[in-house]
Amino acid sequence: MTTKFVHKHFELVLSGRVVMSAMLLFTAIAHSTFTKGMTMMLPDFIPFKTEQFT
């Protein structure tokens, strides 16, 4: 982001990597936080949809 102000050009590859990293981070957090919603998307024939920690 600072490269546009310093070097007068915008690095698309760097921007893509930053955006993809943020998307993957938020997706990973959502998968581990909202487990009930994620398991509702799985079909019925898949066993052990949620892990049970004992």
Biotite code that builds the C-alpha atoms (Angstrom):
import biotite.structure as struc

atoms = struc.array([
    struc.Atom([0.000, 0.000, 0.000], chain_id="A", res_id=1, res_name="MET", atom_name="CA", element="C"),
    struc.Atom([2.832, 2.363, 0.718], chain_id="A", res_id=2, res_name="THR", atom_name="CA", element="C"),
    struc.Atom([4.488, 1.365, -2.558], chain_id="A", res_id=3, res_name="THR", atom_name="CA", element="C"),
    struc.Atom([1.978, 3.459, -4.500], chain_id="A", res_id=4, res_name="LYS", atom_name="CA", element="C"),
    struc.Atom([2.964, 6.566, -2.581], chain_id="A", res_id=5, res_name="PHE", atom_name="CA", element="C"),
    struc.Atom([6.702, 5.883, -2.557], chain_id="A", res_id=6, res_name="VAL", atom_name="CA", element="C"),
    struc.Atom([7.342, 4.310, -5.978], chain_id="A", res_id=7, res_name="HIS", atom_name="CA", element="C"),
    struc.Atom([4.328, 5.753, -7.855], chain_id="A", res_id=8, res_name="LYS", atom_name="CA", element="C"),
    struc.Atom([3.086, 2.327, -8.937], chain_id="A", res_id=9, res_name="HIS", atom_name="CA", element="C"),
    struc.Atom([0.803, -0.275, -7.457], chain_id="A", res_id=10, res_name="PHE", atom_name="CA", element="C"),
    struc.Atom([1.935, -3.881, -6.990], chain_id="A", res_id=11, res_name="GLU", atom_name="CA", element="C"),
    struc.Atom([-0.984, -6.096, -7.971], chain_id="A", res_id=12, res_name="LEU", atom_name="CA", element="C"),
    struc.Atom([0.705, -9.331, -6.914], chain_id="A", res_id=13, res_name="VAL", atom_name="CA", element="C"),
    struc.Atom([1.332, -8.056, -3.402], chain_id="A", res_id=14, res_name="LEU", atom_name="CA", element="C"),
    struc.Atom([-2.226, -6.771, -3.159], chain_id="A", res_id=15, res_name="SER", atom_name="CA", element="C"),
    struc.Atom([-3.573, -10.135, -4.287], chain_id="A", res_id=16, res_name="GLY", atom_name="CA", element="C"),
    struc.Atom([-1.493, -11.968, -1.705], chain_id="A", res_id=17, res_name="ARG", atom_name="CA", element="C"),
    struc.Atom([-2.646, -9.682, 1.109], chain_id="A", res_id=18, res_name="VAL", atom_name="CA", element="C"),
    struc.Atom([-6.318, -9.990, 0.146], chain_id="A", res_id=19, res_name="VAL", atom_name="CA", element="C"),
    struc.Atom([-6.099, -13.780, -0.297], chain_id="A", res_id=20, res_name="MET", atom_name="CA", element="C"),
    struc.Atom([-4.376, -14.140, 3.089], chain_id="A", res_id=21, res_name="SER", atom_name="CA", element="C"),
    struc.Atom([-7.058, -12.075, 4.806], chain_id="A", res_id=22, res_name="ALA", atom_name="CA", element="C"),
    struc.Atom([-9.830, -14.089, 3.138], chain_id="A", res_id=23, res_name="MET", atom_name="CA", element="C"),
    struc.Atom([-8.265, -17.405, 4.167], chain_id="A", res_id=24, res_name="LEU", atom_name="CA", element="C"),
    struc.Atom([-7.739, -16.164, 7.722], chain_id="A", res_id=25, res_name="LEU", atom_name="CA", element="C"),
    struc.Atom([-11.367, -15.064, 8.113], chain_id="A", res_id=26, res_name="PHE", atom_name="CA", element="C"),
    struc.Atom([-12.590, -18.305, 6.524], chain_id="A", res_id=27, res_name="THR", atom_name="CA", element="C"),
    struc.Atom([-10.516, -20.407, 8.928], chain_id="A", res_id=28, res_name="ALA", atom_name="CA", element="C"),
    struc.Atom([-11.791, -18.438, 11.913], chain_id="A", res_id=29, res_name="ILE", atom_name="CA", element="C"),
    struc.Atom([-15.391, -18.808, 10.744], chain_id="A", res_id=30, res_name="ALA", atom_name="CA", element="C"),
    struc.Atom([-15.018, -22.564, 10.235], chain_id="A", res_id=31, res_name="HIS", atom_name="CA", element="C"),
    struc.Atom([-13.779, -23.057, 13.771], chain_id="A", res_id=32, res_name="SER", atom_name="CA", element="C"),
    struc.Atom([-16.172, -20.563, 15.365], chain_id="A", res_id=33, res_name="THR", atom_name="CA", element="C"),
    struc.Atom([-19.479, -21.353, 13.651], chain_id="A", res_id=34, res_name="PHE", atom_name="CA", element="C"),
    struc.Atom([-19.330, -25.153, 13.693], chain_id="A", res_id=35, res_name="THR", atom_name="CA", element="C"),
    struc.Atom([-23.106, -25.646, 13.858], chain_id="A", res_id=36, res_name="LYS", atom_name="CA", element="C"),
    struc.Atom([-23.662, -23.731, 10.634], chain_id="A", res_id=37, res_name="GLY", atom_name="CA", element="C"),
    struc.Atom([-20.801, -25.524, 8.915], chain_id="A", res_id=38, res_name="MET", atom_name="CA", element="C"),
    struc.Atom([-22.068, -28.978, 9.892], chain_id="A", res_id=39, res_name="THR", atom_name="CA", element="C"),
    struc.Atom([-25.555, -28.146, 8.601], chain_id="A", res_id=40, res_name="MET", atom_name="CA", element="C"),
    struc.Atom([-24.034, -27.796, 5.110], chain_id="A", res_id=41, res_name="MET", atom_name="CA", element="C"),
    struc.Atom([-22.668, -31.348, 5.115], chain_id="A", res_id=42, res_name="LEU", atom_name="CA", element="C"),
    struc.Atom([-24.833, -34.152, 3.721], chain_id="A", res_id=43, res_name="PRO", atom_name="CA", element="C"),
    struc.Atom([-26.355, -36.752, 6.050], chain_id="A", res_id=44, res_name="ASP", atom_name="CA", element="C"),
    struc.Atom([-24.216, -39.658, 4.826], chain_id="A", res_id=45, res_name="PHE", atom_name="CA", element="C"),
    struc.Atom([-20.996, -38.123, 6.205], chain_id="A", res_id=46, res_name="ILE", atom_name="CA", element="C"),
    struc.Atom([-20.268, -39.569, 9.673], chain_id="A", res_id=47, res_name="PRO", atom_name="CA", element="C"),
    struc.Atom([-18.684, -37.658, 12.562], chain_id="A", res_id=48, res_name="PHE", atom_name="CA", element="C"),
    struc.Atom([-19.538, -34.172, 11.311], chain_id="A", res_id=49, res_name="LYS", atom_name="CA", element="C"),
    struc.Atom([-18.256, -32.581, 14.490], chain_id="A", res_id=50, res_name="THR", atom_name="CA", element="C"),
    struc.Atom([-15.398, -33.783, 16.601], chain_id="A", res_id=51, res_name="GLU", atom_name="CA", element="C"),
    struc.Atom([-16.132, -34.414, 20.221], chain_id="A", res_id=52, res_name="GLN", atom_name="CA", element="C"),
    struc.Atom([-13.300, -33.565, 22.576], chain_id="A", res_id=53, res_name="PHE", atom_name="CA", element="C"),
    struc.Atom([-13.509, -35.518, 25.814], chain_id="A", res_id=54, res_name="THR", atom_name="CA", element="C"),
])
